């Protein structure tokens, strides 16, 4: 392989087109190469959270690609055969179905023990469980409800819970339309009080996930711990009456991606029980994420994110005007966020970010459900479950440390 250079880092930053591309270009004045191994990023103004945005998976802007190779094969060629700097080399892929990688013997940290890994995209829990039981798969990622319970009861398998940064919530996309019932905070509060989050946690994640009142994980820097809204269906009905909907109303669809049908159906059931009549619409995961990013979803959605970062990165994407996934915003919160972004005093910045989170809760901008603990099924061939070494990271890691029994 070729060495990673400062030229690659500069090229990768300038090539970035992700959700926070406009924000980074607004804040960064220049990217300068100091020498082969160092770059300097000059900011237009103080931005204490710069590294939280740039240097974490909150944006992905710091992922480095090889400049010469990308320029040679072009964007489409790179998508077909990507090259990175990790412990495994890309071999082939069938988009949306499977990807094969092989160990890179010259990896700087260590030579991977497992020589080939096959990643398969299998949306159905039951199919992933069957593959785990037959030995076709060594790891079944993100099992919910009955499938997870079946793994727990099987003495040959291990159920491995992994805490994540994946808060999930219900979006009220129509709240920005003055003609919509969701424009009334009482309706949004009614929806929040209608949902029994702890029952969903027990049924869908066997009690491992944490019911929450925030879209920001509690472990994040500057997070304000917020308890979930109380489950109170009578209060929900009263709020609907006060808002002018004594018989409830038709709320359209609640969209979700494959993999979270169970908690979405449960949430929809609680909403219907108080008179908020909603239909579940399940989309293939890539289509759901694309529609969410392009802001074409209507009515409601059950979604979230597991992107790492801090409270500021989470708020910027979903609450603040112009954010990659913000369908609307409140001008006072936008202004407070801008002040926090420039504030060099850490205590003052924390107070501002706490106030934004408090207002998000009081205005019921979302209906937070849980901070997800991912339940993984692990087969008998693995020496130890490869989870948890990277805090709040839901996937196996580091891949180079995965070992199979008997050196298989």
C-alpha positions as CSV (number, residue, x, y, z in Angstrom):
1,X,0.0,0.0,0.0
2,X,0.9,3.7,-0.3
3,X,1.5,5.9,2.7
4,X,-1.2,8.2,3.9
5,X,-0.1,11.8,3.4
6,X,-1.2,15.3,4.3
7,X,-2.1,15.8,0.7
8,X,-4.7,12.9,1.1
9,X,-6.1,14.5,4.2
10,X,-6.5,17.9,2.5
11,X,-8.0,16.4,-0.5
12,X,-10.5,14.3,1.6
13,X,-11.6,17.4,3.5
14,X,-12.2,19.4,0.3
15,X,-14.0,16.4,-1.3
16,X,-16.4,16.0,1.7
17,X,-20.1,16.4,0.7
18,X,-21.8,15.0,3.8
19,X,-24.6,16.5,6.0
20,X,-22.3,19.1,7.6
21,X,-20.4,20.1,4.5
22,X,-21.9,23.6,4.4
23,X,-21.2,24.2,8.1
24,X,-17.5,23.2,7.7
25,X,-17.0,25.4,4.7
26,X,-18.7,28.3,6.5
27,X,-16.3,27.9,9.4
28,X,-13.0,26.8,7.9
29,X,-11.0,29.5,6.0
30,X,-8.2,27.3,4.7
31,X,-6.5,23.9,4.8
32,X,-2.7,24.2,4.6
33,X,-0.1,21.4,4.2
34,X,2.7,21.9,6.7
35,X,4.7,18.9,5.7
36,X,4.0,15.3,4.5
37,X,2.5,14.3,7.8
38,X,0.9,17.5,9.1
39,X,-1.9,19.9,8.0
40,X,-3.2,23.1,9.4
41,X,-6.8,24.1,9.3
42,X,-7.4,27.8,9.8
43,X,-10.8,28.8,11.1
44,X,-12.7,32.1,10.3
45,X,-13.7,32.6,13.9
46,X,-13.3,30.8,17.2
47,X,-15.1,27.4,17.1
48,X,-14.4,25.3,20.3
49,X,-16.4,22.3,18.9
50,X,-14.4,22.1,15.7
51,X,-12.8,18.8,16.5
52,X,-16.1,17.3,17.6
53,X,-17.5,18.1,14.2
54,X,-14.4,17.3,12.1
55,X,-12.6,14.6,14.0
56,X,-15.5,12.2,15.0
57,X,-18.0,10.2,13.0
58,X,-20.5,13.0,13.8
59,X,-19.8,14.2,10.2
60,X,-17.3,11.7,8.7
61,X,-15.4,14.6,7.3
62,X,-12.1,13.3,8.6
63,X,-12.2,10.0,6.8
64,X,-9.2,9.9,4.5
65,X,-9.2,8.6,1.0
66,X,-6.2,8.3,-1.3
67,X,-6.1,11.4,-3.6
68,X,-4.2,9.8,-6.5
69,X,-6.4,6.8,-6.6
70,X,-9.7,8.7,-6.5
71,X,-8.5,11.1,-9.2
72,X,-7.5,8.1,-11.3
73,X,-10.7,6.1,-11.1
74,X,-13.2,8.9,-10.4
75,X,-16.1,8.9,-7.9
76,X,-18.0,6.1,-9.5
77,X,-14.8,3.9,-9.7
78,X,-14.1,4.6,-6.1
79,X,-17.6,3.5,-5.1
80,X,-17.1,0.3,-6.9
81,X,-13.7,-0.5,-5.5
82,X,-12.9,1.7,-2.4
83,X,-9.4,1.9,-0.9
84,X,-8.7,2.9,2.7
85,X,-6.1,2.7,5.4
86,X,-7.6,0.0,7.7
87,X,-6.7,-3.6,8.6
88,X,-8.7,-5.1,5.7
89,X,-8.7,-4.7,1.9
90,X,-11.8,-4.5,-0.2
91,X,-12.3,-7.5,-2.4
92,X,-15.8,-7.2,-3.9
93,X,-19.3,-6.2,-3.2
94,X,-22.9,-6.8,-4.3
95,X,-24.4,-3.4,-3.3
96,X,-27.2,-3.9,-0.7
97,X,-26.5,-7.6,-0.4
98,X,-22.9,-8.5,0.6
99,X,-19.3,-7.2,0.8
100,X,-16.1,-9.2,1.1
101,X,-12.8,-7.9,2.6
102,X,-9.4,-9.6,3.2
103,X,-6.8,-9.0,5.8
104,X,-4.0,-6.6,5.0
105,X,-0.8,-8.2,6.2
106,X,1.1,-4.9,6.4
107,X,-1.4,-3.1,8.7
108,X,0.6,-1.0,11.1
109,X,-1.1,-2.1,14.4
110,X,-1.2,-5.9,14.0
111,X,-1.8,-8.5,11.4
112,X,-5.5,-9.5,11.5
113,X,-6.1,-13.0,12.8
114,X,-9.2,-13.6,10.6
115,X,-8.1,-13.6,7.0
116,X,-11.5,-12.9,5.3
117,X,-14.7,-11.3,6.5
118,X,-18.0,-11.3,4.7
119,X,-20.6,-8.7,5.6
120,X,-24.2,-9.5,4.6
121,X,-27.2,-7.2,4.6
122,X,-30.1,-9.2,5.9
123,X,-33.1,-7.0,7.0
124,X,-35.2,-9.6,8.6
125,X,-34.5,-10.6,12.2
126,X,-35.8,-14.1,11.7
127,X,-33.4,-14.7,8.8
128,X,-30.4,-13.3,10.7
129,X,-31.3,-15.6,13.6
130,X,-31.6,-18.6,11.4
131,X,-28.2,-17.9,9.8
132,X,-26.7,-17.6,13.3
133,X,-28.2,-20.9,14.4
134,X,-27.0,-22.9,11.4
135,X,-23.5,-21.4,11.5
136,X,-23.9,-19.5,8.2
137,X,-23.2,-16.3,10.3
138,X,-20.9,-15.8,13.3
139,X,-22.6,-12.6,14.3
140,X,-26.2,-11.5,13.9
141,X,-26.3,-7.7,14.5
142,X,-29.2,-5.8,16.1
143,X,-31.7,-8.4,17.0
144,X,-35.0,-7.2,18.6
145,X,-37.7,-8.7,20.7
146,X,-38.5,-12.4,20.1
147,X,-35.3,-13.0,18.1
148,X,-33.1,-11.7,20.8
149,X,-35.0,-13.8,23.4
150,X,-34.4,-16.9,21.3
151,X,-30.7,-16.3,21.3
152,X,-30.7,-15.7,25.1
153,X,-32.3,-19.1,25.6
154,X,-30.0,-21.1,23.2
155,X,-27.0,-22.5,25.2
156,X,-24.9,-22.6,22.0
157,X,-25.2,-18.9,21.4
158,X,-24.4,-15.7,23.3
159,X,-26.5,-12.5,23.4
160,X,-24.2,-9.5,23.7
161,X,-25.8,-6.1,24.6
162,X,-23.8,-3.1,23.4
163,X,-24.6,0.4,24.6
164,X,-24.7,2.9,21.8
165,X,-25.1,6.6,21.0
166,X,-28.2,5.7,19.0
167,X,-31.0,7.7,20.4
168,X,-34.2,7.1,18.5
169,X,-37.3,9.2,18.4
170,X,-40.5,10.2,16.6
171,X,-40.1,13.2,14.2
172,X,-43.1,15.5,13.9
173,X,-42.3,16.9,10.4
174,X,-45.6,18.8,10.1
175,X,-45.1,20.9,13.2
176,X,-43.7,23.7,11.0
177,X,-47.0,23.9,9.1
178,X,-49.4,26.3,10.9
179,X,-52.4,24.4,9.5
180,X,-51.2,21.1,10.9
181,X,-52.4,19.7,14.3
182,X,-48.7,19.1,15.1
183,X,-48.1,22.8,15.1
184,X,-49.8,22.9,18.5
185,X,-47.4,22.0,21.3
186,X,-50.3,20.4,23.2
187,X,-50.7,17.8,20.4
188,X,-47.0,17.0,20.5
189,X,-47.1,16.7,24.3
190,X,-50.1,14.5,23.9
191,X,-48.2,12.1,21.7
192,X,-45.3,12.1,24.1
193,X,-47.6,11.2,27.1
194,X,-49.3,8.5,25.0
195,X,-46.2,6.4,24.6
196,X,-45.1,3.8,27.2
197,X,-41.4,3.9,26.6
198,X,-40.5,1.5,29.3
199,X,-42.8,-1.2,28.0
200,X,-41.2,-0.8,24.5
201,X,-37.8,-1.1,26.1
202,X,-38.8,-4.4,27.8
203,X,-40.5,-5.9,24.8
204,X,-38.1,-4.9,22.1
205,X,-34.7,-4.8,23.8
206,X,-35.3,-7.1,26.7
207,X,-34.9,-4.2,29.1
208,X,-31.4,-3.3,28.0
209,X,-32.1,0.0,26.2
210,X,-32.7,3.2,28.2
211,X,-36.0,5.1,28.0
212,X,-35.1,8.8,27.4
213,X,-36.5,12.3,27.1
214,X,-33.8,13.6,24.8
215,X,-32.3,13.0,21.4
216,X,-28.8,13.5,22.9
217,X,-27.1,10.5,24.5
218,X,-26.4,11.0,28.2
219,X,-22.7,10.2,27.8
220,X,-22.1,13.0,25.3
221,X,-20.2,16.1,26.3
222,X,-22.6,18.9,27.2
223,X,-25.6,16.5,27.4
224,X,-28.4,17.5,29.7
225,X,-29.9,14.3,31.3
226,X,-33.7,14.5,30.7
227,X,-36.1,11.9,32.0
228,X,-38.7,10.6,29.6
229,X,-42.2,12.1,29.5
230,X,-44.5,10.3,31.9
231,X,-46.7,7.6,30.4
232,X,-50.1,9.1,31.0
233,X,-52.8,8.3,28.3
234,X,-55.5,10.2,30.1
235,X,-53.3,13.3,30.2
236,X,-52.7,12.8,26.5
237,X,-56.4,12.7,25.7
238,X,-57.0,15.8,27.8
239,X,-54.3,17.7,25.9
240,X,-56.0,16.6,22.6
241,X,-59.3,17.9,23.9
242,X,-57.7,21.2,24.9
243,X,-56.1,21.5,21.4
244,X,-59.6,21.0,19.8
245,X,-59.4,17.3,18.9
246,X,-61.8,15.6,21.4
247,X,-62.2,12.7,18.9
248,X,-58.5,12.6,17.9
249,X,-57.4,13.1,14.3
250,X,-56.0,11.3,11.3
251,X,-52.2,11.7,11.5
252,X,-51.2,10.1,8.2
253,X,-48.1,7.8,8.2
254,X,-45.3,7.1,10.5
255,X,-42.4,6.0,8.3
256,X,-39.5,3.8,9.4
257,X,-36.6,1.8,8.0
258,X,-36.4,-2.0,7.9
259,X,-35.0,-3.3,11.2
260,X,-37.2,-1.2,13.6
261,X,-40.7,-2.4,12.7
262,X,-41.3,-3.7,16.2
263,X,-40.8,-0.5,18.2
264,X,-42.5,1.6,15.4
265,X,-45.6,-0.6,15.5
266,X,-45.6,-0.4,19.3
267,X,-45.3,3.4,19.2
268,X,-48.1,3.7,16.6
269,X,-50.3,1.5,18.7
270,X,-49.9,3.8,21.7
271,X,-50.7,6.8,19.6
272,X,-53.8,5.2,18.2
273,X,-55.0,4.3,21.7
274,X,-55.4,8.0,22.5
275,X,-56.9,9.0,19.2
276,X,-53.9,9.9,17.0
277,X,-54.7,7.6,14.1
278,X,-51.5,6.7,12.3
279,X,-50.4,4.1,9.7
280,X,-47.0,2.5,9.7
281,X,-45.0,2.7,6.5
282,X,-41.9,0.5,6.4
283,X,-39.3,1.5,3.8
284,X,-36.1,-0.3,2.8
285,X,-33.4,1.2,5.0
286,X,-31.4,3.0,2.2
287,X,-34.7,4.5,0.8
288,X,-35.7,5.7,4.3
289,X,-32.4,7.3,5.0
290,X,-32.3,9.0,1.6
291,X,-35.8,10.4,2.1
292,X,-34.9,11.6,5.5
293,X,-31.8,13.3,4.3
294,X,-33.6,14.8,1.3
295,X,-36.4,16.0,3.6
296,X,-39.1,14.4,1.6
297,X,-40.8,12.4,4.4
298,X,-44.2,13.6,5.6
299,X,-46.2,13.4,8.8
300,X,-44.2,11.3,11.2
301,X,-41.1,9.0,11.3
302,X,-39.5,6.7,13.7
303,X,-35.8,7.2,13.4
304,X,-32.7,8.6,15.0
305,X,-28.9,8.4,14.7
306,X,-26.0,6.7,16.3
307,X,-23.4,9.2,15.1
308,X,-20.7,10.0,17.7
309,X,-19.8,13.6,18.7
310,X,-21.2,15.8,21.4
311,X,-24.4,17.6,22.2
312,X,-23.6,20.4,19.7
313,X,-23.1,18.0,16.8
314,X,-26.4,16.3,17.5
315,X,-28.3,19.5,17.9
316,X,-26.8,21.1,14.8
317,X,-27.9,18.2,12.6
318,X,-31.5,17.8,13.9
319,X,-32.6,21.0,15.7
320,X,-30.8,24.0,14.2
321,X,-31.9,25.7,11.0
322,X,-30.0,24.5,8.0
323,X,-29.0,21.2,9.8
324,X,-28.7,18.2,7.6
325,X,-31.9,16.6,9.0
326,X,-33.7,19.6,10.4
327,X,-37.0,20.2,8.6
328,X,-37.6,23.5,10.4
329,X,-36.3,25.4,13.4
330,X,-36.9,28.1,16.1
331,X,-35.0,31.4,15.5
332,X,-34.3,31.8,19.2
333,X,-32.7,28.4,19.4
334,X,-30.7,29.0,16.2
335,X,-29.3,32.3,17.7
336,X,-28.5,30.6,21.0
337,X,-26.7,27.9,19.2
338,X,-24.6,30.4,17.2
339,X,-23.6,32.1,20.4
340,X,-22.6,28.8,22.0
341,X,-20.5,27.9,18.9
342,X,-18.4,31.0,19.4
343,X,-18.2,30.9,23.2
344,X,-14.7,30.1,24.5
345,X,-15.8,29.7,28.2
346,X,-16.7,26.1,28.6
347,X,-19.1,26.6,31.4
348,X,-21.0,29.3,29.6
349,X,-21.1,27.1,26.4
350,X,-22.4,24.2,28.4
351,X,-25.2,26.4,29.9
352,X,-26.3,27.5,26.5
353,X,-26.3,24.0,25.1
354,X,-28.2,22.8,28.2
355,X,-30.8,25.5,27.6
356,X,-31.3,24.5,24.0
357,X,-31.9,20.8,25.1
358,X,-34.3,22.0,27.8
359,X,-36.3,24.0,25.3
360,X,-36.4,21.1,22.8
361,X,-38.0,19.0,25.6
362,X,-40.4,21.7,26.8
363,X,-41.6,22.4,23.2
364,X,-41.8,18.7,22.5
365,X,-40.1,19.1,19.2
366,X,-39.6,15.3,19.1
367,X,-40.9,12.3,20.9
368,X,-37.7,10.6,22.2
369,X,-38.2,6.8,22.7
370,X,-34.9,5.3,23.9
371,X,-31.1,5.3,23.8
372,X,-30.7,2.0,22.1
373,X,-28.6,-0.9,23.4
374,X,-28.0,-3.1,20.4
375,X,-28.5,-6.8,21.0
376,X,-26.1,-9.0,19.0
377,X,-26.2,-12.7,18.6
378,X,-22.8,-14.3,18.7
379,X,-22.1,-17.9,17.5
380,X,-19.8,-20.5,19.0
381,X,-16.8,-20.0,16.7
382,X,-15.7,-16.7,18.2
383,X,-13.2,-16.7,21.0
384,X,-14.8,-13.6,22.6
385,X,-17.6,-11.2,21.5
386,X,-15.8,-8.4,19.6
387,X,-17.9,-5.6,21.1
388,X,-17.4,-2.7,23.5
389,X,-13.8,-1.7,23.1
390,X,-14.9,1.5,21.4
391,X,-17.4,3.3,23.7
392,X,-20.9,3.7,22.3
393,X,-19.9,2.0,19.0
394,X,-22.5,-0.7,18.1
395,X,-20.5,-2.8,15.6
396,X,-17.7,-5.4,16.0
397,X,-14.4,-3.6,16.7
398,X,-11.5,-3.6,16.3
399,X,-11.8,-6.0,13.4
400,X,-8.1,-7.0,13.5
401,X,-8.6,-8.4,17.0
402,X,-11.4,-10.8,16.1
403,X,-10.3,-14.4,16.7
404,X,-11.9,-17.7,15.9
405,X,-11.5,-20.8,18.0
406,X,-8.7,-23.1,16.8
407,X,-7.4,-20.4,14.5
408,X,-10.1,-21.0,11.9
